[in-house]
Amino acid sequence: RKGAAEAEARLLLQEARESIEAARSYRRELQQRLRGLHQARQQIRESATLTRDVLEQHFNDLKGTLKKLLDERLMSLLQEVDAIEQDSIKPLDECQKLIEHGVSTADDLLREGESAICGDVEQHNEKLCSFTKKALHIQLDSLPEVPSLVDVPCLSAQLDDCLLTILRNQIFRHGTVASRPPVQLEEFVEKPGGILVRWCKVDDDFVPQDYRLQYRKSTASHFEDVYVGSETEFIVLHIDPNVDYQFRVCARGDGRQEWSPWSVPQIGRTTLVPHEWTAGLEGYSLSSRRNIALRNDSQSCGVLYSKAPTYFCGQTLTFRIETVGQPDRRDSLGVCVEQQNGYDSLQRDKAVCISTNGAVFVNGKEMTNQLPAVTSGSTVTFDMEVVQLGPPSTEGGNFKLRVTISSNNREVVFDWVLDQCCVSLYFGCSFSYPGWKVLVF
């Protein structure tokens, strides 16, 4: 009986421990759900606050713009009234001056006539003769034409009350509030000095025509456009490593002009330092960020290497041809174990590369498989994974890298055997003639 009691006690103790662990797990799950509820509530409140601010700013801008347009239209109409008034009054003023001059002349003639009639007998005939001649000269039967009221302008304003109806209808249809965007951000993939952003459509009834991706540094106040197009992914370059960036995406429906609501902003970052070319090689000019190399007119030739072995196996290394020059069979784009000066191409030992004509070289030997020739806008990618052949040791061993080179929707796959493990490699390029411009990321 004692043994049975101990077994029962152990069983109860085990059950109690399991219940305690279940309670802890249950509590953790509830706490996780509480955090989810808190994040959901915070998202609703923050998006509502942002939407209020956007609406208030937009309608304040509309009111300001509308007032400005109305003021401009009023000023234009008032100027039109002033112009008509001045043009219409001018001939009346001229006629008035003519009549007033006639009245003054008539007054003078009257005074002279009355003086002639009332003058002395000796001067009577002489004054009457002079007065009569002047009266005949003035042409007292000629009167200026005065326009009748029906012949002069009568200004009025024609104001169509339907404008208020049109504006009212347009205003009450202007703007919408949406609670669920049709697209959302899906994935962030770290790239050297960049982030690959992917998004997806979450509304089955929405037919997208274009997408619009924006980003900003966490310290910035405004988003800026980084991509507009029909693709559902984009590599955002010129990203500072170990810095948070906010991203958001929206879409435009098929045949529509307006954009959908923005997706929920999400934070992405990269810990990978950007790829850079080595500065100072005479035959090449570099961009300010040193990720673009241009083969200049210098007669000097050689291989332009990366600043450091920043390409790690398991990543994708991409070369994008921005502009092309005259091709040569010794041209090369690829990776190598170490920098070796004195060569004019990567078509050498401890290097794999592709020529601008599409030929693939491994340790200086041309492969039978060939890729399409590169053209302006072409992208050439290198993907590598480590495959260990021999037992690992601190002194090195027999290793190989499985290499995939892709260009213009075609690829070649081969094994690159090395005498030591190399998980980080240099990249390089060489062009015999000027005009070639290549971006690396």
C-alpha positions, 0 to 999 in steps of 0.5 A: 500500500505504501508503494501504491501511495507513493506512485499515486503521489508521483502521478499527482505531482506529475499531473500538477506540474503538467497543469502548471506548465499548461497554465503558464502556456495558457497565460503566455498565449493570453498575454500574446493575444492581449499584445495583439489586441493592443497593437490592433487598437493602436493601429486603429487609433493611429490610422484614424488620427492620421486619416483625420489629419489628412482629411482636415488638411485636404479640405482646408487646402480645398477651401483656400484654393476655392476662395482664391479661385472665387476671388480671382473670378470676382476680380476678373468680372469687376475688371470687365465691369470697369472696362465696359463702364469706362468705354461706355462713359467716354463718348458721353463725356465727350458729348457733354463737353461739346454741349457745355461748350455750346452752352458757354458759346450761346451764353456769350452770344446772348450777352453780346446780342443783348448789349447790341440791342441796348447800346448807344444809337451811334454804335447800334448799327455796328454792333447789330451787324457784328452780332448777326455775322457771329450768330450766322457763323456759329450755326445755331441750328446745329445740335449734337446727337444725344443717345437715347437710353435704349442705345447705351449699355445697361450693365447687369450680372448673370449668375447661374444658381446651378453652380451651387447645385453642381458644387454641392453634388461634387463636394458630397461625392468627394473623398471616401474613407476605406478601412481595408487597403487592397494590397499589403506588404508581405516580405522584406529581404536584406540586400547589401545596401538595400532591401527587397520589398515584396507585396501582395493583393489581399482583396480578391475583387480588386484588379490592380493596374499599377502599384506605388511603393513609398519609404522613409527613414524612421527619423523623416517626416514625409514618405517619398515615392521609390517605385511605380509599376506593375511588379509586386516586388522592388529592390530599394537601394541606397539604404543605410545599414542598421537603420529602420525604414518605414514602407507602405504600398498602395494600388490603382485599379484597372482603368482608374486614376485614383490610388487606393488607401495605403497599406499598414506601414511596416519597418524594414532594415538591412544589416548588410553593408553596401557593395562598393568598387575600389576607388583609384583605378585609372580606367574607371570612374565611380559614382558618389556611393561607389556602387556604379563603375564607368569605363572611361576613355583612359588607355589603362586597362585592368580588373576593377575589384570590390573594396572588400570581400562583401559577397557572401555565399547564400546571397545573390550578387547582381550586376546591372548594365546601365550603358554598353560600349564596344564588346571584347572577348576579354570583358568580364563580370564575376567573383574571385577568391582574392584580388590579383593585380596584373591581369586584364580580365577575371578569366583566370585561376580562382575566379568565375565570370561571364563575358559580355558576349555570354561566355562563362569562364571557370578558373580561366577555362571557357565552359561549353554552356553559354548565356545570352550576350549582355545588353543595356539594361541586362542583369547578371546574377551570381548565386553560390552555396558551399558544398563540402567534399572533404572533412573540415580541418583548420588547415583547409580542405577540398571544398566546392561552391555550387554556382548559378549564373543567370542572365536574360532569363537563362542560367548555368549551374556548375561546381567550382572546386577550391582548395580552401573554404571561401564563404566571402568573395571579391567581385570584379569587372573588366572592360576593354573599351570605354562606355560600359557602365555597371551597377552592383548590388 
